[in-house]
Amino acid sequence: MPTQIAFISNDPYHIEAIRQVLAAEGIGLHVVEGSARPHEWLQGRQVDAILVDLDLPAATALIEEAVARLPQVPLVVVAEPRHLTDLQQAMLAGAAAFVTLPLVPQQLQAILQRVTGAGPSSRVSRRQGRIIVVAGLKGGVGRSTIAVNLAVALAQRPEFAAGPPVVLTEVHQGLSDLALLLNAHPTHTVANMATELHLDADLVGGHLFVHSSGVRLLAAPTSVSQLVDIPPTVWRAILDVLAQIAAVVVVDTAAHADAILAEALALADDILVVSGPEITAVRGAVALIESLKQETGIGARVHLILNRAGAAGGIGPNAIAEHFKLKVEAALIDDPALTILAANQGIPFVLSHRRALLSRQIERLAAQLVAEMKPETASGKAEPAPRRWSGPGRRQRQAPLERLQPTASVGGPSGHVP
């Protein structure tokens, strides 16, 4: 029997847009218009998923009631970008996912396949790898430099010498910094997967560039002509598949808060919040950590990393602990000569200058992250270790949207400053 979808909406334009997309896929649509209690209409009908228009009056209350009365039916929110604040409440009310307007057909199809279990995209294997997200709401703090060197340090460890690889990727809509920092020239980038509806291990694995260090790289576009708008749902699917084929996935992110960063944070097992020694960077890091503490959908371990520690006039780890009551888990020294040389040569400093203090600090950070994993996880055999800051909620792994707002100024491109 074809998939059956119910759409609760009073907007004829939204209804027609949904109808056209579903009809092209042979999916049946039941429209519920003007009903104050749509769950009563749905009670006697067999539907595989419910779409709810966030333009409806009291949409959040409607979602809560529908989820409570029909818990076996996944519910997806249809929202315009201006509703992003309300969308957080809709997700907390029990929505399984959301799709934004104007409608992108591939996005809606991928979401419906995921929540209903229909189609090839639902046949995913068991996740084996940990996702480490390197984040920070300030440009130039060194997220990309840390991500590259951390991934290489992990790949050099004996725990990952055999078995699934260490994968390095970047989750943002801009140009690739990681390819530059590794002097890599990948044939394929994430842009090649922007319109793929059925991502699997073979497809995603075929896009990985094998670096001489052993790291597998899935790069962002390397030229402006390759830039495409990739929906958050596609990013989520890419990370899910990478976690199936890798022992560890190290994720570089952008310096601004958006739905793409939210997806990466929601899927993370460890989040490295990177700050520089200047007050704007510290403010952004503290704001991000406080936001993560409040999000019920975040189950990751959160680590505050102070980069360029010891820089003249900079804020040190003791001052951060005293004023913000936050522990700096790793303070990476300020070594501009080494980091600039490594960036310009395209050789990570953990390879070119293994004995440098900064390299040894990155290696200690890698060892700390591995130690926090269950022993079997490093060989791809066990689930991630128990999580920190995992609060109660109707559904886990929800992407934070409302509280995740940019609070620090955004500087230049990431990765070229340590």
C-alpha positions, 0 to 999 in steps of 0.5 A: 500500500502506498505511503499515506500522509495527513496534512493539517493546514488551512493554507491553500498554497501550502496544501497545493505545494505539498500535494504536488511533491507527494503526487510525484512520488506516488504518496497519498495525501489526506488534507485536514482543513478547518478542524479544531480537533484534527486528531479525532478525524485522524483516529479512524484513518491509517496514515504513516505520518502527519504534517502540521502547518505551523501557520495554524492558530495554536499549532503547538497545542495541536501538536502536543495533543496529536502526539499524545493521542497518536504516539505511534504516528510520527509528526513533522512540522512545516514552517516558514523561516520566520517561524524558527522561534516557534519551531523550537516549541514545536520540537519540544511538543513532540514533533519528530522533524521539520521541513521549511518553506519554500518547499524543497522536494528532496528535503520533504521526501528524505524527511518522510522516508526517515520518519515513516521507515519507507524507502531505501534511506531507512535501511541504515546500519548500526552506528559505530563511530563517535562524532566529535564536533569542533564549534565556536561562535567567533571567527578566527579562533582556530576551529579548523586548525584544531579539527585537522590536527586532532583528526590526524592525532587520532588516526595515528593512535594504535586504537585506530590502526586497524578497523574503521578509519578516522574521518574529517569533515566540515559541516557548513555552506562555505568553501573548504578550509580543511582541504587547504590545511591538508594540501588535499585536492579531492575529486568529490565534495559534499556538494556532489551529495546535495540532491541525493535522496538515498545516502548509504555507506557505499555512496558516502564512502566513495566521496572520501579523500584518503590523506597520507596520514590515514585520515579520510576527508569529506571536504566542503566545496573547493571553489565558488562554482561548486557552492550549493545550498544543502538542507540540514536534513541532508547534513544529518544524513551525511553525518549519520552515514559517516558514523556508520563507516568511521571509528571517529568523525571529527566535524569542523563547523562555521562561526555562526549559529544556524540550523546546520550547526544545530544538526551537528551539535544534536548528533555529537558525542563530544563537542569541543567549544573553542575560544581564543584569549580575547574577550569576544571569543570567550563571550561566544564560547561561554554563551554557546556552552550555556545554551548547550546546558539548557538544551534537552536534545544535546547529549554530548560531553562538552569540552572548553578548549582555550586556544592561543593560551598565553598570548600577550594580554590574553585571558587565561584559563584561571580567569575563565574559571574564576569569572565564568565558573567553567573549567578549561579542559585543554589550554593550547599554547600560542605558537603563531610561527608553527601554525602559520607554517603548517597552514601555508605548507598544508602539513598538520603540525602534529606530523611535521613537528611532533615534538613541539609543545603544541603538537604534544598538547593536541595529542594529549587532547586526543588521548583524553577523548579516547580515554572517555570512550568505552574500550570497544568504541575505538574498535567500532564495537560498542555504543558511545559512553554515558553522556553528560548534560542529557536532560529529560525530553519527549524526544532525544537528538533534537536540534537546538534552534531557539537558544542557539543565537550568535552572541559573538562577533564573527571574524574572518575564515576559520582554520588559518589562525590557530 
